[in-house]
């Protein structure tokens, strides 16, 4: 890139900032003064980079880095796509390709993992919430548009995909992992009656067809005579907010489920419809850090409306209405234009869902790797007790207050696991599959 072209880019950027500053000053009074200062700092930084950096920078990369950094700071799911990338994006949405089963967001300037779909190639190799993808097929994800990263994961069935993965939660060095793309199959909803009175309904994915399936499972539970339900949403990261609304409505006869609102999107309330409620007895919801999207909308609705207690870990935080906003150069910005809120008024994307009964899940997979650091990623972790589920069963059986009293007594007696107030009631063996972290 020659000097003249770089000069044109910097000059055009500065002019654009000036226009934005003038518009802001004329339209927002005192708030504009603060914006003016920030724009002025931005313009000065661009100027200093051009004149004082150790070598002449590639201004296109500087601009793209600034754009992606700005988007990530306000919306970890936003993307800026160039004209060519946006064309590829539109084309990819029209075709149904194989995938590796990863759901992504931005993290630390790279592409991070929300979770992997149970049973998918990514899940089989243990990719999970908090992992960071450093490269996809040897292309660095630093400042890579999120939507473009998602496209790179797609391909024909049977084709190979190579990732460099940093396991942040496990403190290990980056690993080179090879996956084979395959059609994504969503796991079915499963039911386990752990006692004559208590049933566990595990829903690991959420899509329109799943709501009908869950309703059918609830009908089966009703026929079996159970009066208490544990709805296990751990690892559930698929499905739209609309699917989450439909899921919550299976348990709510009335009341506000959620509402949608944005700067240019008027508030829209979603109320429960009495005729769609299937389960009317006591229930508890279980979540973890891999619970995202529609499952979060449902969990927030049931918690805020006091329909259910939520046991487990804080969810991921991903519930918004997103739109592709086209640019003059043919590119586009994929941006959240409105957010979903729980009935209590908190944005789910900003605050996630905090359980009323917090229980930290054990790092079983991490412990396995630490015991054998040379073991391949496909090593199956040793079976372990599902203490989060045990706590949920205790809460739905005797209530939160009695459960806390049991915790106090167990702590006073030393507890089964030391001085941990979250030591669960020993309820005997539970033949319930432990969900992935």
C-alpha positions in Angstrom: 0.0 0.0 0.0 1.6 3.3 -1.0 1.8 6.4 1.1 -0.7 8.4 -0.9 -3.4 5.7 -0.5 -2.6 5.5 3.3 -3.0 9.2 3.5 -6.3 9.1 1.8 -7.6 6.4 4.2 -6.5 8.4 7.3 -7.9 11.6 5.9 -11.2 10.0 5.0 -11.5 8.5 8.5 -10.8 11.8 10.1 -13.4 13.6 8.0 -15.9 10.9 8.9 -15.1 11.4 12.6 -15.6 15.2 12.2 -19.0 14.6 10.6 -20.0 12.3 13.4 -18.8 14.8 16.0 -20.8 17.6 14.5 -23.9 15.5 14.3 -23.5 14.4 17.9 -22.8 17.9 19.1 -25.9 19.3 17.4 -28.1 16.4 18.6 -27.2 15.6 22.2 -26.0 18.6 24.1 -23.8 17.8 27.1 -23.5 14.1 26.2 -22.0 15.2 22.9 -19.0 16.9 24.6 -17.9 13.6 26.1 -18.4 11.9 22.6 -16.3 14.7 21.0 -13.4 14.1 23.4 -13.5 10.4 22.6 -13.5 11.0 18.8 -10.7 13.5 19.2 -8.6 10.9 21.1 -9.4 8.3 18.4 -8.3 10.7 15.6 -5.1 11.5 17.5 -4.2 7.9 18.0 -4.7 7.2 14.3 -2.4 10.1 13.5 0.3 8.9 16.0 0.2 5.4 14.6 0.7 6.8 11.1 3.6 9.1 12.1 5.4 7.5 15.1 4.9 3.7 14.9 8.2 1.8 14.5 7.4 1.0 10.9 4.7 2.1 8.5 1.6 0.2 9.5 -0.9 -1.5 7.2 -3.7 1.0 7.7 -6.3 -1.4 6.5 -5.4 -3.8 9.3 -5.4 -1.0 11.8 -8.9 0.1 10.7 -10.2 -3.5 10.8 -8.7 -4.1 14.2 -10.3 -0.9 15.5 -13.7 -1.8 14.1 -13.7 -5.3 15.5 -12.4 -4.1 18.9 -15.1 -1.5 19.1 -17.8 -4.1 18.2 -16.5 -6.7 20.7 -16.5 -4.1 23.5 -20.3 -3.6 23.1 -21.5 -6.9 21.6 -19.5 -10.1 21.7 -21.7 -11.5 19.0 -21.3 -8.6 16.5 -19.3 -8.9 13.2 -18.1 -6.5 10.5 -18.0 -8.2 7.1 -16.3 -6.8 4.1 -18.2 -6.8 0.8 -16.8 -10.2 -0.3 -17.3 -11.7 3.1 -20.9 -10.6 3.3 -21.6 -12.2 -0.1 -20.1 -15.4 1.2 -22.2 -15.1 4.3 -25.4 -14.7 2.4 -24.5 -17.6 0.2 -23.7 -19.9 3.2 -27.1 -19.2 4.8 -28.8 -20.6 1.7 -27.0 -23.9 1.8 -27.2 -26.6 4.4 -23.7 -27.7 5.1 -22.1 -30.0 7.6 -20.5 -28.5 10.7 -18.5 -29.5 13.8 -21.2 -28.4 16.3 -19.6 -25.3 17.9 -21.4 -22.1 18.9 -19.2 -19.1 19.1 -18.7 -15.6 20.5 -15.9 -13.1 20.7 -13.4 -13.5 23.6 -10.1 -11.7 24.3 -10.1 -10.5 20.7 -10.3 -14.1 19.4 -13.1 -16.5 18.8 -14.4 -18.2 21.9 -16.6 -21.2 22.4 -20.1 -20.8 24.0 -20.6 -24.5 24.0 -20.6 -27.5 21.6 -23.8 -29.4 20.7 -23.9 -32.8 22.5 -22.8 -35.6 20.3 -21.2 -33.4 17.7 -17.6 -33.8 16.5 -16.6 -30.8 18.8 -18.3 -32.4 21.8 -16.7 -35.8 21.2 -13.3 -34.1 21.4 -14.2 -32.2 24.5 -14.5 -28.6 23.2 -16.5 -26.7 25.7 -17.5 -23.4 27.3 -14.6 -21.0 27.7 -12.2 -22.6 25.2 -10.6 -20.1 22.7 -10.0 -20.9 19.1 -6.6 -19.3 18.1 -6.6 -20.6 14.5 -9.1 -22.2 12.1 -7.3 -24.1 9.4 -4.1 -22.1 10.2 -5.9 -18.7 9.9 -5.6 -16.7 13.0 -9.0 -15.7 14.6 -7.5 -12.5 16.0 -9.9 -9.7 14.9 -11.7 -12.3 12.6 -15.4 -11.4 12.2 -17.4 -13.9 14.2 -19.8 -14.6 11.3 -16.8 -15.4 9.1 -15.4 -17.8 11.7 -18.8 -19.6 11.7 -18.6 -20.0 7.9 -15.1 -21.5 8.2 -16.5 -24.2 10.4 -18.9 -25.3 7.7 -18.2 -27.6 4.8 -19.0 -30.8 3.1 -19.6 -33.9 5.2 -16.4 -35.9 5.8 -14.1 -32.9 5.2 -11.4 -32.2 7.8 -11.1 -29.1 9.9 -8.0 -28.2 12.0 -8.2 -25.9 15.1 -5.7 -24.6 17.5 -7.5 -24.4 20.9 -6.5 -22.7 24.1 -8.1 -24.3 27.1 -8.3 -21.2 29.3 -10.2 -22.9 32.2 -7.7 -25.7 32.3 -4.6 -23.6 32.1 -3.0 -25.8 29.5 -1.1 -24.8 26.4 -2.7 -24.4 23.0 -3.6 -27.8 21.4 -3.8 -28.7 17.8 -7.1 -30.6 17.1 -8.5 -32.1 14.0 -12.2 -32.6 13.5 -14.3 -34.1 10.7 -17.4 -32.2 9.7 -20.7 -34.0 9.9 -24.4 -33.2 9.8 -25.5 -31.9 13.2 -28.0 -34.1 15.0 -29.7 -32.6 18.1 -30.0 -34.9 21.1 -33.6 -35.9 22.2 -35.2 -34.8 25.4 -34.9 -37.6 28.0 -36.8 -38.4 31.2 -35.6 -40.2 34.3 -37.9 -40.8 37.2 -35.6 -40.8 40.2 -38.3 -41.5 42.7 -42.1 -42.1 42.6 -42.5 -38.3 43.2 -39.6 -36.7 41.3 -38.7 -36.8 37.6 -35.8 -35.3 35.8 -36.3 -33.9 32.3 -33.0 -33.3 30.4 -33.3 -30.9 27.4 -29.8 -30.4 25.8 -30.9 -28.5 22.7 -33.7 -26.2 21.8 -35.3 -25.8 18.4 -38.9 -25.4 17.2 -39.5 -29.2 16.9 -38.1 -29.7 20.4 -40.9 -27.8 22.1 -43.5 -30.4 20.9 -41.2 -33.2 22.0 -40.8 -31.7 25.5 -44.5 -31.2 25.8 -44.9 -34.9 25.0 -42.3 -35.9 27.6 -44.2 -33.8 30.2 -47.4 -35.6 29.3 -45.6 -38.9 30.0 -44.4 -37.6 33.4 -47.9 -36.5 34.3 -49.2 -40.0 33.5 -46.5 -41.6 35.7 -47.8 -39.6 38.6 -44.7 -37.5 39.4 -45.5 -34.3 41.3 -42.1 -32.7 41.2 -39.9 -31.9 38.2 -36.3 -31.0 37.6 -35.8 -29.3 34.2 -32.1 -29.8 33.3 -31.0 -27.2 30.8 -27.2 -27.6 31.3 -25.3 -27.3 28.1 -28.3 -26.2 26.2 -27.0 -23.5 23.9 -29.1 -23.9 20.7 -32.4 -22.4 19.9 -33.7 -18.9 19.4 -35.3 -16.7 22.1 -38.7 -17.5 20.5 -38.0 -21.2 21.3 -37.2 -20.2 24.9 -40.5 -18.3 25.1 -42.3 -21.4 23.9 -40.5 -23.6 26.4 -41.3 -21.3 29.3 -44.9 -21.3 28.3 -45.1 -25.1 28.9 -44.7 -24.3 32.6 -46.5 -20.9 32.9 -50.2 -20.3 32.8 -50.0 -16.6 33.0 -47.6 -13.7 33.4 -44.8 -12.0 31.5 -42.3 -14.4 30.0 -39.9 -11.8 28.6 -39.8 -8.5 26.7 -37.7 -7.2 23.8 -36.4 -3.7 23.6 -33.8 -1.6 21.8 -32.8 1.9 20.9 -35.0 1.8 17.8 -37.1 -1.2 18.7 -40.2 -0.4 20.8 -40.8 -2.6 23.8 -42.6 -5.8 22.9 -44.0 -8.0 25.8 -44.4 -11.7 25.5 -47.1 -13.1 27.8 -47.7 -16.7 28.7 -50.8 -18.3 27.0 -52.8 -20.4 29.5 -53.8 -23.0 26.9 -50.2 -23.9 26.3 -49.2 -24.8 29.9 -48.6 -28.5 30.3 -46.8 -28.8 33.7 -48.4 -27.1 36.7 -46.7 -28.8 39.6 -43.5 -27.9 41.5 -40.3 -27.6 39.5 -36.7 -26.6 39.6 -34.5 -25.5 36.7 -30.8 -26.5 36.4 -28.3 -24.4 34.5 -24.5 -24.1 34.0 -22.1 -21.8 32.2 -22.9 -23.6 28.9 -26.6 -22.7 29.1 -27.3 -20.0 26.4 -29.8 -18.5 24.1 -33.4 -19.7 24.2 -32.7 -21.8 27.4 -31.7 -18.7 29.2 -34.9 -16.9 28.2 -36.9 -19.8 29.7 -34.7 -20.0 32.9 -35.0 -16.2 33.5 -38.8 -16.3 33.0 -39.3 -19.2 35.4 -37.0 -17.6 38.0 -38.3 -14.0 37.9 -41.9 -15.1 37.9 -41.2 -17.2 41.0 -42.4 -20.3 39.1 -39.2 -22.2 39.8 -35.9 -22.0 41.6 -32.8 -22.1 39.5 -29.9 -24.4 40.7 -26.4 -24.5 39.3 -24.1 -22.0 37.7 -24.6 -18.6 36.1 -25.5 -18.9 32.4 -23.5 -17.7 29.4 -25.5 -14.5 28.4 -26.8 -14.6 24.8 -30.3 -13.4 24.1 -30.8 -10.6 21.5 -32.4 -9.7 18.2 -29.7 -9.4 15.6 -29.7 -7.7 12.2 -27.4 -7.3 9.2 -27.0 -3.6 8.6 -25.6 -3.1 5.1 -22.9 -0.5 4.4 -22.3 1.8 1.4 -19.3 -0.3 0.3 -21.4 -3.5 0.2 -20.1 -4.8 3.5 -22.3 -5.3 6.6 -22.4 -5.1 10.3 -24.1 -7.9 12.1 -25.3 -6.3 15.3 -27.7 -6.8 18.2 -30.5 -4.2 17.7 -32.6 -5.2 20.7 -32.2 -7.4 23.8 -34.4 -9.8 25.6 -35.1 -9.0 29.3 -36.3 -11.2 32.1 -39.6 -10.3 33.8 -37.6 -8.5 36.6 -36.2 -6.1 33.9 -32.6 -7.4 33.6 -31.0 -7.8 30.2 -30.2 -11.5 29.7 -27.3 -10.8 27.4 -25.7 -8.4 29.8 -26.5 -10.1 33.1 -27.1 -13.8 32.1 -29.2 -15.7 34.6 -27.8 -16.1 38.2 -29.2 -19.1 40.0 -31.1 -18.6 43.2 -29.2 -21.7 44.6 -25.7 -21.5 43.2 -23.7 -24.7 42.9 -20.3 -24.8 41.2 -19.8 -27.9 39.0 -16.7 -29.9 39.5 -14.0 -29.6 36.8 -14.1 -33.3 36.0 -12.6 -33.0 32.5 -9.8 -30.7 33.8 -9.0 -33.1 36.6 -8.7 -36.0 34.1 -6.2 -34.0 32.0 -4.2 -33.0 35.0 -3.9 -36.6 36.1 -2.7 -37.6 32.6 -1.5 -34.5 30.7 -0.3 -36.7 27.8 -3.8 -38.3 27.3 -5.6 -37.5 24.0 -8.6 -35.2 24.1 -10.8 -38.2 23.4 -10.2 -39.8 26.8 -13.6 -40.3 28.5 -13.7 -38.7 32.0 -14.3 -41.0 34.9 -17.9 -41.2 36.1 -18.5 -38.7 38.9 -21.4 -37.9 41.1 -23.7 -35.2 39.8 -23.8 -32.9 42.8 -25.7 -30.2 41.0 -28.5 -32.5 40.1 -28.5 -33.9 43.7 -28.9 -30.4 45.0 -31.7 -29.7 42.5 -33.6 -32.8 43.7 -33.2 -31.8 47.3 -34.5 -28.3 46.6 -37.6 -29.5 44.6 -38.3 -32.1 47.3 -38.0 -30.1 50.6 -37.6 -26.5 49.5 -34.9 -23.9 49.5 -35.1 -23.0 53.2 -35.0 -26.6 54.4 -32.1 -27.3 51.9 -30.1 -24.4 53.4 -30.8 -25.7 56.9 -29.4 -29.1 55.8 -26.4 -27.4 54.4 -25.8 -25.7 57.7 -26.1 -28.9 59.6 -23.8 -30.7 57.3 -21.3 -27.9 57.6 -21.5 -28.1 61.3 -20.8 -31.8 61.2 -17.9 -31.4 58.8 -19.9 -32.4 55.7 -19.3 -35.2 53.3 -16.8 -32.9 51.5 -15.4 -30.8 54.2 -16.5 -27.3 55.2 -18.4 -26.6 51.9 -21.9 -25.2 52.4 -22.9 -26.6 49.1 -22.4 -30.2 50.1 -25.6 -31.9 48.8 -27.9 -34.3 50.5 -26.9 -37.9 50.0 -29.8 -39.3 48.0 -28.4 -42.6 46.8 -27.3 -43.6 43.3 -28.9 -41.7 40.4 -28.8 -43.3 37.0 -29.0 -40.0 35.2 -26.4 -39.2 32.5 -24.1 -36.4 33.6 -24.2 -33.5 31.0 -21.0 -32.1 29.5 -19.5 -29.1 31.2 
